[in-house]
Amino acid sequence: MSKIVSDIVSCENQIHQFFLNQKIGSLLKRSNIDKEKEKGISPVAVFRVLVTLVFTGKNMYCTLEAGGSCGMAKDTVYRFLNSVHTNWRRFLLLLSSRVISQELEPLTGAANMKVMIADDTLYRRNRGKHVELLSRVFDHTDNRYYRGFRMLTLGWSDGISFLPVSFAMLASSKEQNRLVPLQTDLDRRTNRAKRRREGIRKATDVLVEMVAEAVASGIPRTLGTLFHACCEELQQATFAEALALVLMLLTQELRAATEMTRELLRSLIDRFLRELPPIYGAKWLLAWQNTQLIIKEQTE
């Protein structure tokens, strides 16, 4: 019995030290978690109690009903957990970036690949009927539809450690697959309204924003650059097609001039494309040449 008590005390001391080292109170404040006005209890104290209950294996209801060392009522905890202004995603991102930069990155060698990992997991609610935005979600493992949501999670890893960075609960982006409609009487400025609007978007669009937020917070990665490079490549390809179309229309108009020969016109456009920066000029020149080949085949 004494060993169990000593282990619990040791765990509580480690949690308290972690809260001090990582400045959890400051991170909670930056995540829009305000102080409880009615009882005057600090949010970091409520959060420390909840974290301690998880790691010590205690039941929250029994602990709060017993009173004693907690010093707070269960209504205080429920208001803390159910606050619509709390931005838990920002808190997780701030805490993860701090732990990675201060604890994990100094221990990671330069040769280790630091990557971001995205996971899309099915969150089933088969017995749900009135859950907001409840959707029919396809499970690729069983090849069938289930009632529920998709939990999109973004994590960071150096090949040894893994740390969650951000998350999003997603419903179906197709309205015909959503069984329960979206509430429309919510304050659009609150976090719960923003999360609901985000929940009906495509997972790829949400993932791009999650990766951008993680990069902006200073989380290091090496292979994550490839993801942004692919996105930029698609945008540049769109610009290349647009410029090729503009040059094709310009060519058709200039051919009307009697003093402008086809060879002179082609040489002027090629010279213009070759003067562009290589990253753009090469792509646009290739698109222009492909357009000319298509036009030549159509005329012949």
C-alpha positions as CSV (number, residue, x, y, z in Angstrom):
1,M,0.0,0.0,0.0
2,S,2.8,2.4,0.9
3,K,4.5,1.7,-2.5
4,I,1.3,2.6,-4.3
5,V,1.0,5.8,-2.4
6,S,4.6,6.7,-3.1
7,D,4.2,6.0,-6.8
8,I,1.1,8.2,-7.0
9,V,3.0,11.0,-5.2
10,S,6.0,10.6,-7.5
11,C,3.7,10.8,-10.5
12,E,2.0,14.0,-9.2
13,N,5.4,15.6,-8.6
14,Q,6.5,14.8,-12.1
15,I,3.3,16.2,-13.6
16,H,3.8,19.4,-11.5
17,Q,7.4,19.7,-12.7
18,F,6.3,19.2,-16.3
19,F,3.7,22.0,-16.0
20,L,6.4,24.4,-14.7
21,N,9.0,23.5,-17.3
22,Q,6.6,23.8,-20.3
23,K,4.8,26.8,-18.9
24,I,1.4,25.2,-19.3
25,G,-0.3,28.2,-17.7
26,S,1.0,30.5,-20.4
27,L,0.0,28.1,-23.2
28,L,-3.5,27.8,-21.8
29,K,-3.8,31.6,-21.8
30,R,-2.7,31.8,-25.4
31,S,-5.3,29.2,-26.3
32,N,-8.1,31.5,-25.0
33,I,-8.7,29.5,-21.8
34,D,-9.8,32.1,-19.3
35,K,-10.0,32.1,-15.6
36,E,-13.1,30.8,-13.9
37,K,-14.9,33.9,-12.9
38,E,-17.3,32.5,-10.3
39,K,-14.9,30.5,-8.1
40,G,-11.7,32.3,-9.0
41,I,-9.9,29.0,-9.7
42,S,-7.0,29.1,-12.1
43,P,-7.5,27.1,-15.3
44,V,-4.0,25.6,-14.9
45,A,-5.1,24.1,-11.6
46,V,-8.1,22.5,-13.1
47,F,-6.1,21.2,-16.0
48,R,-3.5,19.8,-13.7
49,V,-6.1,17.9,-11.7
50,L,-7.5,16.3,-14.9
51,V,-4.1,15.3,-16.2
52,T,-3.2,13.8,-12.8
53,L,-6.4,11.7,-12.7
54,V,-5.5,10.2,-16.1
55,F,-1.9,9.2,-15.2
56,T,-2.9,8.0,-11.7
57,G,-5.8,5.9,-12.9
58,K,-8.4,7.7,-10.6
59,N,-12.0,8.2,-11.5
60,M,-13.0,11.9,-12.0
61,Y,-16.5,11.6,-10.6
62,C,-15.5,9.8,-7.5
63,T,-12.6,12.1,-6.8
64,L,-14.7,15.3,-7.2
65,E,-17.6,13.9,-5.2
66,A,-15.2,13.0,-2.4
67,G,-14.0,16.6,-2.2
68,G,-10.9,16.9,-0.1
69,S,-7.7,17.7,-2.0
70,C,-9.2,18.8,-5.3
71,G,-10.6,22.0,-3.8
72,M,-13.2,22.4,-6.7
73,A,-16.7,21.2,-7.5
74,K,-17.6,19.1,-10.6
75,D,-19.4,22.1,-12.1
76,T,-16.1,23.9,-12.3
77,V,-14.5,21.0,-14.2
78,Y,-17.5,20.7,-16.6
79,R,-17.5,24.4,-17.4
80,F,-13.7,24.2,-18.1
81,L,-14.2,21.2,-20.5
82,N,-17.3,22.5,-22.2
83,S,-16.2,26.1,-22.9
84,V,-17.0,27.1,-26.5
85,H,-14.1,29.6,-26.5
86,T,-11.3,27.1,-25.7
87,N,-9.0,26.5,-28.7
88,W,-7.7,23.0,-27.8
89,R,-6.0,22.6,-31.2
90,R,-3.9,25.7,-30.7
91,F,-3.0,24.5,-27.2
92,L,-1.8,21.1,-28.6
93,L,0.1,22.8,-31.4
94,L,1.9,25.2,-28.9
95,L,2.7,22.4,-26.5
96,S,4.0,20.1,-29.2
97,S,6.2,22.8,-30.8
98,R,7.6,23.6,-27.4
99,V,8.4,20.0,-26.5
100,I,9.9,19.3,-29.9
101,S,12.2,22.4,-29.9
102,Q,13.3,22.1,-26.3
103,E,13.2,18.4,-25.5
104,L,13.4,16.2,-28.6
105,E,15.2,18.2,-31.3
106,P,18.5,18.6,-29.2
107,L,18.5,14.8,-28.9
108,T,17.9,14.2,-32.6
109,G,20.9,13.8,-34.9
110,A,21.2,15.8,-38.1
111,A,21.1,12.7,-40.2
112,N,17.7,11.7,-38.8
113,M,14.7,12.4,-41.0
114,K,12.1,14.6,-39.3
115,V,8.8,14.0,-40.9
116,M,5.1,14.9,-40.5
117,I,2.7,12.0,-40.5
118,A,-1.0,12.4,-41.4
119,D,-3.6,9.8,-40.3
120,D,-7.3,9.5,-41.2
121,T,-9.1,7.2,-38.7
122,L,-12.7,6.2,-38.7
123,Y,-14.6,7.3,-35.5
124,R,-17.7,5.2,-35.4
125,R,-21.0,6.3,-33.9
126,N,-23.2,3.5,-35.3
127,R,-25.9,4.0,-32.6
128,G,-26.1,7.7,-33.0
129,K,-29.2,9.3,-34.3
130,H,-29.2,13.0,-33.3
131,V,-25.4,13.8,-33.2
132,E,-24.8,17.0,-35.1
133,L,-23.1,16.4,-38.6
134,L,-23.4,12.6,-38.1
135,S,-22.4,11.2,-41.5
136,R,-22.1,8.0,-43.5
137,V,-18.4,7.4,-43.7
138,F,-16.8,4.8,-46.0
139,D,-14.4,2.4,-44.3
140,H,-11.8,1.2,-46.9
141,T,-10.8,-1.7,-44.6
142,D,-14.3,-3.3,-44.6
143,N,-15.4,-1.7,-47.9
144,R,-18.7,-0.5,-46.3
145,Y,-20.3,2.6,-44.9
146,Y,-20.5,3.3,-41.1
147,R,-22.2,6.1,-39.1
148,G,-19.6,8.4,-37.5
149,F,-16.8,10.8,-38.3
150,R,-13.2,10.8,-39.5
151,M,-10.5,11.8,-37.1
152,L,-7.7,13.6,-39.1
153,T,-4.5,13.7,-37.0
154,L,-1.2,15.3,-37.9
155,G,1.9,14.1,-36.0
156,W,5.7,14.7,-36.0
157,S,8.3,12.0,-35.8
158,D,12.1,11.7,-36.0
159,G,12.0,8.0,-36.6
160,I,12.1,7.2,-32.8
161,S,9.6,9.5,-31.1
162,F,6.1,10.4,-32.2
163,L,4.2,13.5,-31.0
164,P,0.7,14.6,-32.1
165,V,0.7,18.1,-33.5
166,S,-2.9,18.9,-34.6
167,F,-6.2,17.2,-35.2
168,A,-9.6,17.7,-36.8
169,M,-12.9,15.9,-36.6
170,L,-14.4,15.7,-40.0
171,A,-17.9,14.8,-41.3
172,S,-18.7,14.1,-44.9
173,S,-18.0,16.8,-47.4
174,K,-21.1,15.6,-49.4
175,E,-24.4,16.9,-48.1
176,Q,-26.2,13.8,-49.2
177,N,-24.0,11.7,-46.8
178,R,-24.7,13.9,-43.8
179,L,-27.5,12.4,-41.7
180,V,-27.9,15.3,-39.3
181,P,-27.7,18.9,-40.5
182,L,-25.4,21.7,-39.3
183,Q,-26.7,24.1,-36.6
184,T,-27.2,27.6,-38.1
185,D,-27.9,29.5,-34.9
186,L,-24.3,29.5,-33.6
187,D,-22.1,32.6,-33.1
188,R,-19.7,32.4,-36.1
189,R,-16.9,34.0,-34.0
190,T,-16.7,31.1,-31.6
191,N,-14.3,28.1,-32.0
192,R,-17.2,25.6,-32.1
193,A,-18.7,27.4,-35.1
194,K,-15.3,27.4,-36.9
195,R,-14.8,23.7,-36.1
196,R,-18.2,22.9,-37.5
197,R,-17.6,24.8,-40.8
198,E,-14.2,23.0,-41.0
199,G,-15.8,19.6,-40.4
200,I,-17.7,19.7,-43.7
201,R,-14.7,20.5,-45.8
202,K,-12.5,18.1,-47.7
203,A,-9.8,16.3,-45.7
204,T,-7.0,17.4,-48.2
205,D,-7.9,21.1,-47.8
206,V,-7.9,20.8,-44.0
207,L,-4.6,18.9,-44.1
208,V,-2.9,21.6,-46.1
209,E,-3.9,24.2,-43.5
210,M,-2.8,22.0,-40.6
211,V,0.6,21.5,-42.2
212,A,1.0,25.2,-42.8
213,E,0.1,26.0,-39.2
214,A,2.6,23.4,-37.9
215,V,5.4,24.9,-40.1
216,A,4.5,28.4,-39.1
217,S,4.8,27.4,-35.4
218,G,8.5,26.4,-35.9
219,I,8.1,22.6,-36.0
220,P,11.1,21.3,-38.0
221,R,10.7,18.8,-40.8
222,T,12.7,17.6,-43.8
223,L,10.4,15.5,-45.9
224,G,7.4,17.9,-45.3
225,T,8.9,20.2,-48.0
226,L,7.9,17.6,-50.6
227,F,4.2,18.1,-49.7
228,H,4.4,21.9,-50.3
229,A,6.5,21.4,-53.4
230,C,3.7,19.3,-55.0
231,C,1.1,21.9,-54.1
232,E,3.2,24.7,-55.7
233,E,3.8,22.5,-58.7
234,L,0.1,22.2,-59.3
235,Q,-0.3,26.0,-59.1
236,Q,2.6,26.6,-61.5
237,A,1.1,24.2,-63.9
238,T,-2.1,26.1,-63.9
239,F,-0.2,29.4,-64.6
240,A,1.6,27.6,-67.4
241,E,-1.6,26.6,-69.1
242,A,-3.0,30.1,-68.7
243,L,0.0,31.8,-70.2
244,A,0.1,29.3,-73.1
245,L,-3.6,30.2,-73.9
246,V,-2.8,33.9,-73.8
247,L,0.2,33.5,-76.1
248,M,-1.9,31.4,-78.5
249,L,-4.5,34.1,-78.7
250,L,-1.8,36.8,-79.1
251,T,-0.3,34.7,-82.0
252,Q,-3.6,34.5,-83.8
253,E,-4.1,38.3,-83.6
254,L,-0.5,39.1,-84.7
255,R,-0.8,36.8,-87.7
256,A,-3.3,39.2,-89.1
257,A,-0.5,41.7,-89.6
258,T,0.9,41.3,-93.1
259,E,4.5,42.3,-92.1
260,M,4.6,39.6,-89.3
261,T,5.8,36.3,-90.6
262,R,5.3,33.0,-88.7
263,E,9.1,32.5,-88.1
264,L,9.5,36.0,-86.7
265,L,6.5,35.6,-84.4
266,R,7.7,32.3,-83.1
267,S,11.2,33.6,-82.5
268,L,9.9,36.6,-80.5
269,I,7.7,34.4,-78.3
270,D,10.5,31.9,-77.7
271,R,12.9,34.7,-76.8
272,F,10.4,36.1,-74.3
273,L,10.0,32.7,-72.7
274,R,13.7,32.1,-72.4
275,E,14.2,35.4,-70.6
276,L,12.0,34.3,-67.8
277,P,13.4,32.7,-64.6
278,P,14.2,29.0,-65.3
279,I,11.7,27.7,-62.8
280,Y,8.9,29.4,-64.7
281,G,10.3,29.7,-68.2
282,A,11.0,26.0,-68.7
283,K,7.5,25.0,-67.7
284,W,5.8,27.7,-69.8
285,L,8.1,27.0,-72.8
286,L,7.1,23.4,-72.7
287,A,3.4,24.2,-72.4
288,W,3.8,26.6,-75.3
289,Q,5.5,24.1,-77.5
290,N,2.8,21.5,-76.7
291,T,0.1,24.0,-77.7
292,Q,1.9,24.7,-81.0
293,L,2.0,20.9,-81.7
294,I,-1.7,20.6,-81.1
295,I,-2.5,23.6,-83.3
296,K,-0.2,22.1,-86.1
297,E,-2.0,18.7,-85.9
298,Q,-5.4,20.4,-86.1
299,T,-4.5,22.5,-89.1
300,E,-3.0,19.5,-91.0
